[in-house]
């Protein structure tokens, strides 16, 4: 039984009110706090049915929003192991007095700690917020993150408390340390730790960072990001390396990538490769094409595809991402890519090129109207639209069909985010 909490003209929102009978697709979650933590929404749903539900979501959005009849949506590319897949996690922190703790952290690996520091009268918690609230659910491990990160999550919380660093309070905007970030190269095992602080006033940080490097196999760098603003945006504008090096190496699609703590990179390395392979298979590039990659980031899709075309042009708003993309191109000896910095809606109308294939990978909000208009004017033979939001994908595909005379030939979903309601997909358009 569902209780409606908000009703719109064409849809409504509801909350479960009463269970009459369990679904045959309901399973026992792998995580003991799955019913409280906001990180996963679908751990109670068996994996095969998660894939079915995600495909149905895409079909419904394409039909309802995009106006497509019987959209050509393929089965979702499944991951072999739907747990332990995340290569990155960023946790907000909270200070809790010992008297308020219901139980103490356990299962820590011994680490080097300064004997001169007094044992704190409080603990530090890290986790995700309960859905619809700012109630932090404390975690010592997370079943969807790479298991090699779990020992660090438990131990670093203890060391942060031991150092007596002041934990940030978002209600009062007081305190210093805001978030703890962990990132791992799935193929290389290299790990970065990123501390997010308001001003970076963390006493003895350099010494503690060196101790962490000595204590954890695979840890190659400890970074400090400064975010002094009163905001729910996690990262600030500046990041410095405190110990080790400011990047980890990762191997993706046969290429070497350098990833920093603040680099955007898909959290599911294996599924990103699977979707890239599906894109390459569908395009069947001959080596004579001109490829335009809008929203290229650090070149995650640009560089592997550039090896299969004559020329690639890559557009990206963030200067730092372009700098990393250029570095990654140099690392892999790729010389046929031209990188341009700026907003896609500004750059695209001014480009004087005849692109054979355009690759779109915009943020969740989708493409700006100026981007759609410029694409219709450029009218490349093929467009590949990669999206993590089926609703905005459907909206933009409808515009491209109506304004640019494009035909939707195939949609290939991929499960980048098992145990959640999110889904990634690539839509393929052909000019008519």
N, C-alpha and C positions, 0 to 999 in steps of 0.2 A: 504494500500500500504506500503510495507516494502522497505527501502533503505539499500542495502547491504553495510557494512562498512569493512568487512574482509572476504575473501573467502579461505577456506582450500580445499585440494583435495577431501574430502568426506563430508564436511559440511561448513556452513558459518555463519557469525554473521550479524545481521541486526537491524535497529531501525525503529520504526513506523514513517512513513513519512506523511501519509494522511489517515483520517478516511472517508470511503465511506458510511458505514452503521454500526451502533452499533450491536454488537453481542447480541442475546437474553439472554446471560449469564452475560452481563455487568450490574452491580448494582452500586448504589451510595455508596462510601466508608463511613465507620463509623467515620473516622478521617479527620479533616479539612486540615491536611498537608500530607495526604496519597500520593498525587501526587508528593511530594517533598522529604519526609523522606525516607531513605534507609532501615528502619527497616522492613517494609512490602512491598511486591511487588504485592500482589494479592487481596488487599481489594476491588478492582473494579470487582472481579469475584465472582459470587454466589457460596455459599459453596459446594453445590452438585457437581457443575462442577469442583471445585478445586479438589475434591476427584477423579473424573473421570480422570482429567489431570494427577494427581500424579500416579495413577495406570498405565495409558498409558506410562508414563515416565519410570517406572520400566520395563514394558513389552518390550518397545523399546530397552532399554539398555541391557536386557537379550538376546534379539534376535540379536541385532547389534554387541554388544561387546562380549557377552558370547556364541553366536552361539546356543542358545537354541530355539528349534522350539515349538511354542505354550507353553510357560512357564506357570506353574501352579500358577498364581498370583491371590490371593483372593481379594475380594473387600476391600478397605481401611477401617480400623477401625476408625469410625468418633467420634469426640468429641461432647458432648451434647451442649456445648456453645463455639463457635469458637472465642470468645473474652474473655479477662480477664483471660487468662490461665497461663501466664508466672509467675513462682515463683521467678524469678531473673531477674534483669536488671542492666547493667553497662553503665553509660553515660559519655562520654567525656565532659569537661567543657570549657567554653570560657568567657572571660571578654569583656564586651561591655560598652562603655561610655554612660551615660544617653542621651547625645545629639544624639547618633546613634540609639537609640531604637525607633522602630515604635510604640510600645505600652508597657505599664507596665504589670507586672505579676498581676494576680487577684485571688480572691477566696482563700485566705490563712486562715488557722486556727491559732488563737493566740498562740504564744509560748513565753517562758521566754527568754528575751534578755538582754544583759548588757546595762544599761543606760549610761555608761561612754564612749561608742564608738560613734564616730561621724557617721552620716549617709553618706554612701559612695556616690561618684559621678559616680558610675558605677553599672551595674548589672551583675549577673552571669547567664549564659545560660547553659542549659544541654539538650542533645538530641542525635539524631543519625545523621550521615553524609548523605547528599544527595548522591544518588547512583552515583558512578564514580567520586566523588569529595571529597574534605575536607571542604566543606561548611556545617557547623553545622546547623541543623534545630531545633530551640528551642522548647521544650515541657514543659508544666505544668502538663500534664497527658498523659497517653498512653493507648489506648483502649485494647491492647493485654496483658498488665501486670495486675497482680492482683490489683483490684480496691483499696484495702486497702493500697497500696503503693503510690497512687496518692497524698494524702495530704503531704506526706513527700517530694516528688519530688519538689513540688512548694515551700514549706517552707524552706527546707534545702538550696536551691539556695539563698534565701533571707538572711539567716543567714550567709552563707559563705561570701557573699558580705559585710554584716554588720561587720564581723570579720576582713575584709580587708586582707584576705589571698591572697597571690599572685597566680594568675592562670597561669598555665603552657602554654607556647607558643611553639608548636612543631617546628616551623620554626627557632626560635632562641635558642631553648633549655634553655630558661630562665623561671623563675617562679617556683612555688612549687606544687600546687594542680592540679592533672591531671584528675582524674576520681571520680565519685560518684557511689557507688554500693549499691543496695538494694536487699535484699533476704527475703522471707517470707516462713514459714511453712504453706502449704495450709491447713493442718488438725489441726495444733495447733495455728495458728495465730501469732506465734513468729517471730520477725523481727530483722534482723541485718543490720546495716549501715556500709559500708566500704569506707573509704577515701583513695585514692591512691595518694601518694605524692612522690616527688623526694627524699628528705632527711627526711621529717617529721618535718620540722621546721614551725609548725603552732602555733603561739602564742595563748594562752588561750584555747587550744584545749580541755584539760581535763575539764575545767569549762563548755564549750559549750556542750561537750558530756554528762555530767551529766544533763544539762538542757534538752537536747533532750530526755534522758531516762525518765525524769519527765513529759515531755510534750506529749508523744505519747504512747497510750495504745498498748501493744504488743511488743514495742521495748525492746529487752533484752540485746543488746550489740552494742557498737560503736568500730570499728576496724580501725587501720591505717596500710596500706600496703606501703612499700617503694620500689619504682622503679626508681633508678637514671639513668638508661640507656637511650640512645637516640634510641628508638625503638617504633614500633607500637604495641608491646606486652603489654597488659594492666597491668597485675600483676607482681610485683617483687617477690624476693625470700623470703622476711620476712614480717610477719604480726604480729602485737601486739594488745592486747586488751587495749583500752583507758578507757572504762567504761563498767560496766556490766560484761557479760561473753562472751567468744570468740566463742560461738556456739549457734545455735538454735536447738530445738528438732522438729523432724518431724516424723509422722507415715506413713510408706510405707509398703503395703502388710501385714499389721498386725504387723509389727515390728517397734521398735523405733530406729531412726537414729539420730546421732548428726552431724549437718552440720556446717562447718565453713564458713567464708566469701570467702575463696579461694578454697573450696571443689568443685570438679566437681560432679554435680548431675543433672539429666535430668530436663529441665526447665518446663516440662509438667508432673506433678506428676500423674494425673489421667490416661493419655495415657500410661505412662510408666507402670503403674499397669495393664492396659488392655493388653499391649503386653506381659508382664510377665505371665498373666493368659493364654494367647493364647499359649505361649511356654510350660507352664506346662501341658495344655490340650493336646497338640500335643505329648509331650514326654511320658505322662502316666507313670510316674516313680513309681516303686514298693517298693522303700526303700532299694533295694539291689545293686544299681548302684554306680559306682565310677564316679564322675563328675569332669571334669577339666575346670576351668573358666580362660581363658586367657584374659588379659586386664581387671582385675576385679574391678579396681577403689576402692571405699570404701565399696564394697560388695553389691551394690544395687541389682544385680541379684543373686549373689552368695549365700547370706544368706537366702533369701526366698526359693531357690531351695535346699539348704543344708538340710533343714528340711524334705525333701522328698527323700533323698538318704542316702546311708551308709557312704560315705566319699566324701569330696570335697577338691580339691586342687586349690588354687587361685594364679594367677601370676599377678604382677603389677610392673611397672618400678619405680613409685614414692614412696619413703619411707614414706612420710607423708600420702599418701592415704592408704598404708598398715597399718600404725599405727591406722588410723581412722577405717579401716575395722575390725581390731582386737578388738578395743574398742566397735564397734557396735555389734560384735559377743558376747562379754562379756555381754553387756547390755541386750541381748536377750537370754542368756543362751545357745548359740549355740557352741558346743565343737568339732564338727566333721569336722572342716575346717583347713587345713594346708595352711598358707600364705607364699609365697616366693617372695622376692624382686629382680627385675632385668628385663632386656629387654626380651620380650617373645621369640625373635629370638635366644637369648643366652640360656635361661632356657629350652625351650621346647625340643631341641635335646638331652639334658642331663637327662631328666626325665626318671626314670625307673619304670613306672607304666603302668597298663593296664586299661586305661580309657574307660568306656562304652559310655559316652557322653562328647563331647567337646563343650564348649560354647565360641564363638568368638565375641568380641565387640570392634574392633579396631578403631583407629581414622579415619578421612575422607580419608586418603591416603591408607587405607586398610592394608592387611597383607604383611610383608616383604617376599621375596622369600624363605628365610630360614624357615619361619613359615609354609608355604605351604609344603615344602619338608619334614619337621619334622612330620607334620600331616599325610602325605601320608605314611611315614615310620611307624608311630604309628598305623595308620589305625583303629581308633575307629569305632564302629558300627554306631554311629550317630554323626552328627555335626550340631550345630545350629549357624548360622552366623547372628549376629545383625549388621545392617549397617545404617548409615545416608547418604550414598553416593551410589546410584544405579550403577554408572559407575564402581567404584572400586569393588563393590560387584560382578558385572557381570564378571569382569576380574578374580577375585579370584575363583569364582564358576567354571569358565571354566577350570582353572588350576586344581582344585580339581577333577573335572570330568575326565579330560584327564590323570592326573598323579596318581590319587588315586582311580580311578574306583568308583566314587560316583555318585549317582543318585539324582537329584533334585526332591523332592516329593511335596514341597509346599513352597510358599512365602506369608507371611502375612504382608502386610503394615499396618502401624498405623500413624495417622496424629498427630505427635507431634508438628507441627509448622503451625497451621492454619494461613491463610492470607499471607503465604510465599510459595515459590516454593520448599521448602525442605520437605523431607518425610523420615520416618524411616521404616525399615522392618526387619523381621526375616525370613531367608531362612533355610529350613530344608533339610539336606542331609542324605541319607541312603547308607551304604556300599553295594556294589554288590559282 
